[in-house]
Amino acid sequence: MHRPLEGAADRLIQRFGAFVVERWPFAAGAAIAVFERTGGSAARTEADIESLRAPLAAALREAAAVTILPDLGDTTPGVPASVR
């Protein structure tokens, strides 16, 4: 079971988690784990949050790439699963 979210960092995680759940509910757990692993829990200022953008984006892409199976064929005509 998860602990209750209370502090400023927890509110940031809540907001990030809510954003992810709205767009990609199946990936919320993994995205929140990546957020915390890349320093999201330690972010306190606007500068801290800005400094997370690049490492968080890279870590999310890396996490997503692990789950892609490259030979699934086209997800839509002309767009292979590995690109999608």
C-alpha positions as CSV (number, residue, x, y, z in Angstrom):
1,M,0.0,0.0,0.0
2,H,1.2,3.5,-0.8
3,R,1.9,6.1,1.9
4,P,-0.3,9.3,2.0
5,L,1.0,12.2,0.0
6,E,1.5,15.3,2.2
7,G,4.5,17.6,1.5
8,A,5.4,20.0,-1.4
9,A,7.3,17.2,-3.1
10,D,4.4,14.9,-2.7
11,R,2.1,17.5,-4.3
12,L,4.4,17.7,-7.2
13,I,4.4,13.9,-7.6
14,Q,0.5,14.0,-7.3
15,R,0.3,16.6,-10.1
16,F,2.7,14.7,-12.3
17,G,0.9,11.4,-11.5
18,A,-2.5,13.0,-12.3
19,F,-1.1,14.3,-15.6
20,V,0.2,10.8,-16.5
21,V,-3.0,9.0,-15.4
22,E,-5.1,11.4,-17.6
23,R,-3.0,10.7,-20.7
24,W,-1.5,7.2,-20.2
25,P,-3.2,5.4,-17.2
26,F,-1.4,2.1,-18.0
27,A,2.0,3.8,-17.5
28,A,1.3,5.8,-14.3
29,G,3.2,3.5,-11.9
30,A,6.3,3.3,-14.1
31,A,6.2,7.0,-14.9
32,I,6.0,8.0,-11.2
33,A,8.9,5.6,-10.4
34,V,11.0,7.2,-13.1
35,F,10.0,10.7,-11.8
36,E,11.1,9.8,-8.3
37,R,14.3,8.1,-9.6
38,T,15.3,11.2,-11.6
39,G,15.0,13.5,-8.6
40,G,11.3,14.6,-8.7
41,S,10.9,14.0,-5.0
42,A,13.7,16.4,-4.2
43,A,12.4,19.3,-6.5
44,R,11.5,22.3,-4.4
45,T,11.9,25.3,-6.7
46,E,11.0,26.3,-10.2
47,A,14.7,25.9,-11.1
48,D,14.7,22.3,-9.6
49,I,11.7,21.4,-11.7
50,E,13.2,22.9,-14.9
51,S,16.4,20.9,-14.3
52,L,14.3,17.7,-14.2
53,R,12.9,18.2,-17.7
54,A,15.8,16.7,-19.8
55,P,16.7,13.8,-17.5
56,L,13.1,12.9,-16.9
57,A,12.3,12.9,-20.6
58,A,15.3,10.8,-21.4
59,A,14.5,8.3,-18.6
60,L,10.8,8.0,-19.7
61,R,11.9,7.4,-23.3
62,E,14.3,4.7,-22.1
63,A,11.7,3.1,-19.9
64,A,9.2,3.1,-22.8
65,A,11.8,1.7,-25.3
66,V,12.3,-1.4,-23.1
67,T,8.6,-2.3,-23.5
68,I,8.4,-1.9,-27.2
69,L,8.5,-5.0,-29.3
70,P,10.1,-4.0,-32.6
71,D,8.6,-6.6,-34.9
72,L,4.9,-6.0,-34.3
73,G,4.3,-4.5,-37.7
74,D,2.5,-1.3,-38.5
75,T,0.3,0.2,-35.8
76,T,-1.3,2.3,-38.4
77,P,-0.5,2.1,-42.1
78,G,3.2,3.1,-42.6
79,V,3.9,3.6,-38.9
80,P,5.8,0.6,-37.4
81,A,5.3,-0.2,-33.7
82,S,9.0,0.6,-33.0
83,V,8.4,4.2,-34.1
84,R,5.0,4.7,-32.6
